[in-house]
Amino acid sequence: MKKQVLFSAVMLTVMSAAATAAAYQYTTPTPPGIAMPDKLESRLGTLKFFDGVPDQASTQKIYDNLDFQRAVQGYLLGLPAVNQLANRENILKMGPANSTVPIWENLVDSRTTELTANNNTPYTWFWLDLRNGPLVLEVPPKVLGLIDDMWYRWNTDLGITGPDKGAGGKYLILPPGYKGAVPDGYHVVRSPTLHTWVGWRSFLVNGDTKPGVDAVKQYTKIYPLAQAGNPPPALSFVNMSGKPFNMVAPADASFWPMLHQVVQEEPTDTIDATTLGIWASLGIEKGKPFAPDARMQKILAEAAAVGDATGRALGYRTRDKQAFFFEDRQWLRPFIGGYKFEKQPGVPNLDAAPMFFFLATGVTPAMDTEVAGQGSTYPWTAVDAERNPLDGGKTYKLRLPPNVPVKDFWSVIVYDTQTRSMLQTDQRFPTVGSQSKGLQVNADGSVDVYFGPQAPAGKEGNWVQTIPGKAWFTILRLYGPLEPWFNKTWRPDDIVLVK
């Protein structure tokens, strides 16, 4: 009996092998690179297949990976919208849109948690709600500002770089799809979204914020177009200076309901189909509830953490050679591929946009200007000359060569690498700049800026305090950059460790 069973098994094996080896009438050789082996070693582990069909366990691994990949990309693509929602929700805690105008009358200080804000000029910062129709915004003279929509896309500049050229003027903000009459006498802005953010800075006069702030309060008006013939309603100006206040978006699982909220509230016709498809694959789709199951919740939570980690790698450890202003320096540009973050027209740079939105606030061509004496530029760095992270327990020096090429002023501000907001130390304003009292200028016109836990003796006016055990980064702001900046005949030194 045993011999018969053994004989049958052998015959079955031979017949199977013969069938496999048999050449059917229409058999052709399988071209190389098409067939899947029965086992595939991958970063997902060993994947098993029967003649190209994955088994049950491998299928689960593949789908988990696919959903995770899409979730990380969905996070990076969603950063602009979620940043704007965090901005809006926190600003509206000060009062309703269209009538509340927060203003940092005495400058932004380190108590404000906001992505790389400056402490050189007073910010005015508010939201418009267009759901009830067009609004008129009267902009004061001598400001520098912008309007960005809810997707963080630039709509227009205001003030000095805008159509009013710094004289002030009336802007008519139209909601999406508006088809009504458009009267003359306005700078017309068609907003792609129902909520839109307005921000501008006024300037110091002989070191005083008050004249610019007073002008903002005197000339800023917001009212419905339908009421243009009536006296404008009073606005509530809220002084934000010195208040603990946060506008930075979360980087945990709460990111996803926020993204879902923006998708539900706003038109999505200006968002490309692939981005909408990625979000839809995660359960974020217009007109549908967001209800991920336990498996997907776990994937989304991990993806948010990895997305945040990716933003930190893109920001602090860029691999993009185009990010560097100079081939022999560590200074980076905030806008890689211009304010649209493009490799070429119509082709997005998928690293550039999340790098920017991880670190920064406000999109406008004026922040990427190449016109001497106009706008501003923002070289920044998170590493020293040896490409080591900047350590708050050590002392560093930055030398700015003579004749810093600015029409207006320059500043160096230190930021916390965790919050991307001003470093919170014993200094209210963690900055040194041309407007700083007590700034020491070297005999040749150069300026040395020091960073460390304690000021070098006699250099207190040129020193920014840092914290042992914490990293930091800095932005060198040039307002009204001049030709030596653009032709690169003037270059800031790298930050060097003082040994």
C-alpha positions as CSV (number, residue, x, y, z in Angstrom):
1,M,0.0,0.0,0.0
2,K,2.8,2.4,0.9
3,K,4.6,1.6,-2.3
4,Q,1.4,2.4,-4.3
5,V,1.0,5.8,-2.5
6,L,4.6,6.7,-3.1
7,F,4.3,5.7,-6.8
8,S,1.2,7.9,-7.2
9,A,3.0,10.9,-5.6
10,V,5.9,10.5,-7.9
11,M,3.7,10.2,-11.0
12,L,1.7,13.3,-9.9
13,T,4.9,15.3,-9.6
14,V,6.2,14.1,-13.0
15,M,2.8,14.9,-14.6
16,S,2.8,18.4,-13.0
17,A,6.3,19.1,-14.2
18,A,5.4,17.9,-17.6
19,A,2.4,20.2,-17.7
20,T,4.5,23.1,-16.6
21,A,7.2,22.4,-19.2
22,A,4.7,21.7,-21.9
23,A,4.7,24.2,-24.7
24,Y,1.1,25.2,-25.5
25,Q,0.2,26.1,-29.1
26,Y,0.4,29.9,-28.4
27,T,3.1,30.0,-25.8
28,T,5.8,32.7,-26.1
29,P,8.7,33.5,-23.7
30,T,7.7,35.8,-20.9
31,P,9.7,39.1,-21.4
32,P,12.2,39.9,-18.6
33,G,11.0,42.2,-15.8
34,I,7.3,41.2,-15.9
35,A,6.9,38.1,-13.8
36,M,6.7,38.3,-10.0
37,P,8.8,35.7,-8.1
38,D,7.0,33.6,-5.4
39,K,8.9,35.5,-2.7
40,L,9.9,39.2,-2.8
41,E,12.1,40.6,-0.1
42,S,11.2,44.3,0.4
43,R,11.1,47.1,3.0
44,L,7.7,45.6,3.9
45,G,9.3,42.3,4.8
46,T,8.8,39.1,2.8
47,L,5.9,39.2,0.3
48,K,4.6,35.9,-0.9
49,F,2.8,35.2,-4.2
50,F,1.2,32.3,-6.0
51,D,2.1,32.8,-9.7
52,G,1.9,36.6,-9.2
53,V,-1.1,36.7,-6.8
54,P,-0.3,37.9,-3.3
55,D,-1.4,35.8,-0.4
56,Q,-3.6,37.2,2.3
57,A,-0.9,38.4,4.7
58,S,1.1,40.0,1.9
59,T,-2.0,41.7,0.6
60,Q,-2.7,43.3,4.0
61,K,0.9,44.5,4.2
62,I,0.7,46.0,0.7
63,Y,-2.6,47.9,1.5
64,D,-1.3,49.1,4.8
65,N,1.8,50.5,3.0
66,L,-0.3,52.0,0.3
67,D,-2.6,53.8,2.7
68,F,0.4,55.0,4.8
69,Q,2.2,56.4,1.7
70,R,-0.9,58.3,0.6
71,A,-1.5,59.5,4.1
72,V,2.1,61.0,4.4
73,Q,1.6,62.7,1.0
74,G,-1.8,63.8,2.0
75,Y,-0.4,65.4,5.1
76,L,2.3,67.2,3.2
77,L,-0.2,68.4,0.6
78,G,-2.6,69.5,3.4
79,L,-0.1,71.6,5.4
80,P,-1.1,74.9,3.8
81,A,-4.8,74.5,4.4
82,V,-4.4,73.2,7.9
83,N,-2.0,76.1,8.7
84,Q,-4.6,78.5,7.5
85,L,-7.3,77.0,9.5
86,A,-5.2,77.1,12.7
87,N,-4.5,80.8,11.9
88,R,-8.2,81.6,11.3
89,E,-9.6,79.7,14.3
90,N,-7.2,81.3,16.7
91,I,-7.5,84.8,15.3
92,L,-11.3,84.6,15.4
93,K,-11.1,83.9,19.2
94,M,-10.4,87.7,19.4
95,G,-13.7,88.5,17.7
96,P,-15.8,87.9,14.6
97,A,-14.5,88.1,11.0
98,N,-15.1,91.3,9.1
99,S,-15.1,93.5,12.2
100,T,-12.1,92.4,14.3
101,V,-8.6,93.5,13.4
102,P,-5.8,92.1,15.6
103,I,-2.7,94.3,15.5
104,W,0.6,93.8,17.3
105,E,0.9,97.5,18.2
106,N,4.2,97.0,20.1
107,L,5.6,94.4,17.8
108,V,5.4,90.6,17.9
109,D,7.4,89.2,20.8
110,S,8.4,85.6,21.8
111,R,5.1,85.1,23.6
112,T,3.4,84.8,20.2
113,T,3.7,81.2,18.8
114,E,3.6,81.8,15.1
115,L,5.7,80.4,12.2
116,T,8.7,82.7,11.9
117,A,7.0,86.0,12.6
118,N,9.2,89.1,12.6
119,N,9.6,91.5,15.5
120,N,10.8,94.5,13.4
121,T,7.5,95.9,12.3
122,P,3.9,95.9,13.7
123,Y,1.6,93.3,12.1
124,T,-2.0,93.8,11.3
125,W,-3.6,90.4,10.7
126,F,-7.3,89.5,10.2
127,W,-9.8,87.3,8.3
128,L,-12.5,88.1,5.9
129,D,-15.7,86.0,5.5
130,L,-17.2,86.3,2.0
131,R,-20.2,84.0,2.5
132,N,-22.6,86.9,2.5
133,G,-21.2,88.6,-0.5
134,P,-18.5,91.0,-1.7
135,L,-16.6,93.1,0.9
136,V,-14.8,96.4,0.5
137,L,-11.4,96.6,2.3
138,E,-9.9,100.1,2.6
139,V,-6.1,99.7,3.0
140,P,-4.1,102.4,4.8
141,P,-1.1,104.1,3.2
142,K,2.5,103.0,3.7
143,V,1.9,99.4,4.5
144,L,3.3,96.2,3.0
145,G,0.9,93.3,2.8
146,L,-1.0,90.6,1.0
147,I,-4.1,88.6,0.7
148,D,-3.8,84.7,0.7
149,D,-6.8,82.4,0.3
150,M,-7.7,79.4,2.5
151,W,-5.5,77.1,0.4
152,Y,-2.6,79.5,1.1
153,R,-2.5,80.7,-2.4
154,W,-1.5,84.3,-3.1
155,N,-4.4,86.5,-4.3
156,T,-2.8,90.0,-4.4
157,D,-0.4,92.3,-2.7
158,L,-1.5,95.3,-0.7
159,G,0.2,98.6,-0.1
160,I,3.8,99.3,-1.3
161,T,4.0,96.3,-3.6
162,G,0.3,96.2,-4.4
163,P,-1.7,98.1,-7.0
164,D,-2.2,101.1,-4.6
165,K,1.7,101.5,-4.6
166,G,1.6,102.5,-0.9
167,A,-0.9,105.3,-1.3
168,G,-3.7,103.2,0.3
169,G,-6.9,102.4,-1.5
170,K,-10.1,100.5,-1.8
171,Y,-10.1,96.8,-2.6
172,L,-13.2,95.0,-3.6
173,I,-13.0,91.3,-2.5
174,L,-15.4,89.1,-4.5
175,P,-16.4,85.6,-3.4
176,P,-15.9,82.5,-5.5
177,G,-18.2,82.4,-8.5
178,Y,-19.4,86.0,-8.1
179,K,-21.3,87.1,-11.3
180,G,-22.8,90.4,-10.2
181,A,-21.9,93.9,-11.3
182,V,-18.4,95.1,-10.5
183,P,-18.4,98.9,-9.9
184,D,-15.5,101.1,-10.9
185,G,-13.1,102.7,-8.4
186,Y,-11.8,99.6,-6.8
187,H,-8.8,97.3,-7.0
188,V,-10.7,94.1,-7.7
189,V,-9.7,90.7,-6.1
190,R,-11.6,87.5,-7.0
191,S,-11.1,85.2,-4.1
192,P,-11.1,81.4,-4.9
193,T,-12.2,80.7,-1.3
194,L,-15.0,81.9,1.0
195,H,-12.6,82.8,3.8
196,T,-9.5,84.8,3.1
197,W,-6.6,86.1,5.2
198,V,-5.3,89.7,5.1
199,G,-2.0,90.6,6.6
200,W,0.3,93.7,6.4
201,R,3.0,95.4,8.3
202,S,3.4,99.0,9.0
203,F,6.7,100.6,9.7
204,L,8.5,102.4,12.5
205,V,9.0,106.2,12.3
206,N,12.2,107.2,14.1
207,G,12.0,103.9,16.0
208,D,8.4,104.4,17.1
209,T,5.5,102.1,16.2
210,K,2.8,104.5,17.1
211,P,2.5,106.6,13.9
212,G,2.1,103.5,11.7
213,V,-0.4,101.9,14.1
214,D,-2.4,105.1,14.3
215,A,-2.6,105.3,10.5
216,V,-3.8,101.7,10.4
217,K,-6.6,102.4,12.9
218,Q,-7.6,105.6,11.1
219,Y,-7.7,104.4,7.5
220,T,-8.6,100.6,7.7
221,K,-12.3,100.0,6.8
222,I,-14.2,96.8,6.1
223,Y,-17.8,96.8,4.9
224,P,-20.2,95.0,2.5
225,L,-20.3,96.3,-1.0
226,A,-24.0,96.7,-0.6
227,Q,-23.4,99.2,2.1
228,A,-20.7,101.2,0.3
229,G,-22.8,104.4,0.4
230,N,-23.2,104.3,4.2
231,P,-20.8,105.3,7.0
232,P,-18.4,102.3,7.5
233,P,-19.1,100.3,10.7
234,A,-16.6,100.7,13.5
235,L,-13.9,98.0,13.7
236,S,-12.5,96.4,16.9
237,F,-8.7,96.7,17.0
238,V,-7.2,94.2,19.4
239,N,-3.6,94.8,20.6
240,M,-1.9,91.4,20.6
241,S,1.5,92.5,21.7
242,G,2.7,90.7,24.9
243,K,-0.1,88.2,24.9
244,P,0.6,84.5,25.0
245,F,-1.0,83.4,21.7
246,N,-0.7,80.4,19.4
247,M,-1.4,80.1,15.7
248,V,0.7,77.0,14.8
249,A,-1.3,74.0,13.6
250,P,-1.0,70.6,15.3
251,A,1.1,67.8,13.9
252,D,-0.8,64.9,15.4
253,A,-4.0,63.0,14.5
254,S,-6.1,66.2,15.0
255,F,-4.6,67.4,11.7
256,W,-7.0,65.2,9.7
257,P,-10.3,66.6,11.0
258,M,-9.0,70.0,10.3
259,L,-8.1,69.2,6.7
260,H,-11.6,67.6,6.4
261,Q,-13.2,70.8,7.7
262,V,-11.4,73.0,5.0
263,V,-12.4,70.6,2.3
264,Q,-16.1,70.7,3.4
265,E,-16.2,74.5,3.8
266,E,-14.3,75.7,0.7
267,P,-14.6,75.3,-3.1
268,T,-12.1,72.8,-4.2
269,D,-12.0,73.6,-7.9
270,T,-8.6,75.2,-7.7
271,I,-7.1,72.1,-6.1
272,D,-5.6,69.6,-8.6
273,A,-7.3,66.3,-9.2
274,T,-4.5,64.2,-7.9
275,T,-4.4,66.0,-4.5
276,L,-8.2,65.6,-4.2
277,G,-7.8,61.9,-5.0
278,I,-5.2,61.4,-2.4
279,W,-7.3,63.1,0.3
280,A,-10.4,61.1,-0.9
281,S,-8.4,57.8,-0.5
282,L,-8.0,58.8,3.2
283,G,-11.7,59.4,3.6
284,I,-11.5,63.2,3.2
285,E,-14.0,64.0,0.4
286,K,-16.4,66.9,-0.1
287,G,-19.9,66.1,1.0
288,K,-19.0,63.0,2.9
289,P,-18.3,62.4,6.6
290,F,-14.8,61.7,7.8
291,A,-15.1,58.4,9.8
292,P,-11.9,56.3,9.6
293,D,-12.0,52.9,11.2
294,A,-9.6,51.8,13.9
295,R,-7.0,50.5,11.4
296,M,-7.1,53.8,9.4
297,Q,-6.9,55.9,12.5
298,K,-3.7,54.2,13.5
299,I,-2.3,54.7,10.0
300,L,-3.3,58.4,9.9
301,A,-1.8,59.1,13.4
302,E,1.5,57.6,12.3
303,A,1.4,59.3,9.0
304,A,1.0,62.7,10.7
305,A,4.0,62.1,12.8
306,V,6.1,61.0,9.8
307,G,4.7,63.9,7.8
308,D,5.9,66.3,10.5
309,A,9.3,64.5,10.6
310,T,9.5,64.9,6.8
311,G,8.8,68.6,7.1
312,R,11.7,68.8,9.6
313,A,14.0,67.0,7.2
314,L,13.0,69.1,4.3
315,G,13.4,72.3,6.3
316,Y,16.5,71.7,8.4
317,R,18.3,69.2,6.2
318,T,17.4,70.0,2.6
319,R,18.9,67.9,-0.2
320,D,17.8,70.4,-2.9
321,K,20.8,72.2,-4.3
322,Q,18.5,74.9,-5.6
323,A,17.6,75.8,-2.0
324,F,21.0,77.4,-1.4
325,F,21.6,81.0,-2.2
326,F,25.3,80.5,-2.6
327,E,27.4,77.5,-3.6
328,D,29.8,78.1,-0.7
329,R,27.4,79.1,2.1
330,Q,24.7,77.4,4.2
331,W,22.1,80.1,3.7
332,L,18.8,78.8,2.2
333,R,16.0,80.4,0.3
334,P,12.4,80.1,1.5
335,F,10.9,80.0,-1.9
336,I,12.4,77.2,-4.1
337,G,10.9,77.6,-7.6
338,G,9.3,81.0,-6.8
339,Y,6.2,81.7,-4.8
340,K,4.3,78.9,-6.6
341,F,7.0,76.3,-5.7
342,E,7.5,75.0,-9.2
343,K,10.3,73.0,-10.9
344,Q,9.1,74.5,-14.2
345,P,5.8,76.2,-15.1
346,G,3.0,73.9,-14.1
347,V,5.2,71.3,-12.5
348,P,5.2,71.5,-8.7
349,N,8.3,71.0,-6.6
350,L,6.9,68.5,-4.1
351,D,9.7,69.2,-1.5
352,A,9.6,73.0,-1.7
353,A,6.0,73.6,-0.7
354,P,6.0,71.5,2.4
355,M,9.4,72.8,3.4
356,F,8.0,76.4,3.3
357,F,4.7,75.7,5.0
358,F,6.4,73.7,7.8
359,L,8.4,76.8,8.6
360,A,6.7,80.0,7.3
361,T,3.7,82.2,7.0
362,G,2.6,84.3,4.1
363,V,2.9,83.7,0.3
364,T,3.6,86.6,-2.0
365,P,6.0,87.4,-4.9
366,A,7.2,90.4,-2.9
367,M,9.0,87.9,-0.5
368,D,10.8,86.5,-3.5
369,T,11.6,89.7,-5.2
370,E,14.5,90.2,-7.6
371,V,13.9,94.0,-8.0
372,A,16.4,96.1,-6.2
373,G,15.0,98.2,-3.4
374,Q,11.6,96.5,-3.3
375,G,10.0,93.9,-1.1
376,S,12.2,91.7,1.1
377,T,14.3,88.6,1.1
378,Y,14.8,86.0,3.8
379,P,18.0,83.9,3.8
380,W,17.9,81.5,6.7
381,T,19.9,78.6,8.2
382,A,19.6,75.9,10.8
383,V,23.3,74.8,10.7
384,D,26.8,76.2,11.2
385,A,29.6,76.3,8.6
386,E,30.3,72.6,9.2
387,R,26.6,71.7,8.6
388,N,26.1,70.9,12.3
389,P,22.8,71.8,14.0
390,L,23.0,75.0,16.0
391,D,23.3,74.1,19.6
392,G,21.9,76.5,22.2
393,G,24.5,75.5,24.7
394,K,27.4,76.8,22.5
395,T,28.4,80.3,21.4
396,Y,28.5,81.2,17.7
397,K,29.3,84.2,15.6
398,L,27.8,85.5,12.4
399,R,29.7,88.2,10.5
400,L,27.8,90.4,8.1
401,P,30.3,92.0,5.7
402,P,30.4,95.9,5.4
403,N,27.6,97.7,3.8
404,V,24.7,95.3,4.3
405,P,22.8,95.9,1.0
406,V,19.4,97.2,2.1
407,K,17.4,100.3,1.3
408,D,15.4,100.0,4.5
409,F,16.8,97.8,7.3
410,W,18.0,94.3,8.2
411,S,17.5,92.0,11.1
412,V,18.6,88.6,12.5
413,I,15.9,86.7,14.5
414,V,16.4,83.4,16.3
415,Y,13.7,80.7,16.3
416,D,12.8,77.6,18.2
417,T,13.3,74.5,16.0
418,Q,10.3,72.8,17.6
419,T,7.7,75.6,17.3
420,R,9.3,77.5,14.5
421,S,8.4,80.5,16.5
422,M,10.7,83.1,18.3
423,L,12.9,81.4,20.8
424,Q,11.5,82.1,24.3
425,T,14.4,83.2,26.6
426,D,15.0,86.2,28.9
427,Q,15.0,88.4,25.9
428,R,11.5,89.6,24.8
429,F,12.8,90.1,21.3
430,P,15.4,87.5,20.3
431,T,16.9,89.7,17.6
432,V,19.8,91.9,16.5
433,G,19.4,94.3,13.6
434,S,20.1,97.7,12.1
435,Q,17.2,99.1,14.2
436,S,18.7,97.7,17.5
437,K,19.7,100.2,20.1
438,G,23.3,99.7,21.1
439,L,24.3,97.8,18.0
440,Q,28.1,97.8,17.6
441,V,29.5,98.2,14.1
442,N,33.2,97.2,13.4
443,A,35.7,99.8,12.1
444,D,35.4,98.4,8.6
445,G,31.6,98.6,8.6
446,S,31.0,94.9,9.2
447,V,28.7,93.6,12.0
448,D,29.3,90.6,14.3
449,V,26.2,89.0,15.7
450,Y,26.7,86.6,18.6
451,F,24.5,83.7,19.7
452,G,24.8,81.7,23.0
453,P,23.6,81.2,26.6
454,Q,25.6,84.2,27.7
455,A,26.8,87.4,26.0
456,P,30.5,87.8,25.2
457,A,31.9,90.5,27.4
458,G,31.1,93.9,25.9
459,K,28.9,92.5,23.1
460,E,25.5,92.6,24.8
461,G,24.1,94.8,22.1
462,N,25.0,92.3,19.4
463,W,23.9,89.2,21.2
464,V,20.9,86.8,21.0
465,Q,20.4,84.5,23.9
466,T,20.0,80.7,23.3
467,I,19.2,77.8,25.6
468,P,21.4,74.8,26.5
469,G,19.8,71.6,25.3
470,K,17.8,73.3,22.6
471,A,18.5,73.7,18.9
472,W,17.7,77.0,17.0
473,F,17.7,78.5,13.6
474,T,17.8,82.0,12.3
475,I,16.5,84.2,9.5
476,L,18.5,87.1,8.1
477,R,15.8,89.6,6.9
478,L,16.8,92.2,4.2
479,Y,14.1,94.8,3.7
480,G,14.5,96.6,0.3
481,P,17.5,94.4,-0.8
482,L,19.9,96.2,-3.2
483,E,21.9,95.0,-6.2
484,P,24.9,93.6,-4.3
485,W,22.5,91.0,-2.8
486,F,21.1,90.0,-6.2
487,N,24.5,89.9,-8.0
488,K,26.0,88.0,-5.0
489,T,28.9,90.4,-4.6
490,W,27.7,90.7,-0.9
491,R,27.4,87.5,0.9
492,P,26.8,86.9,4.7
493,D,29.4,84.6,6.3
494,D,28.3,81.3,7.6
495,I,27.6,81.0,11.3
496,V,30.8,79.7,13.1
497,L,31.4,78.1,16.4
498,V,33.3,80.3,18.8
499,K,35.9,77.9,20.4
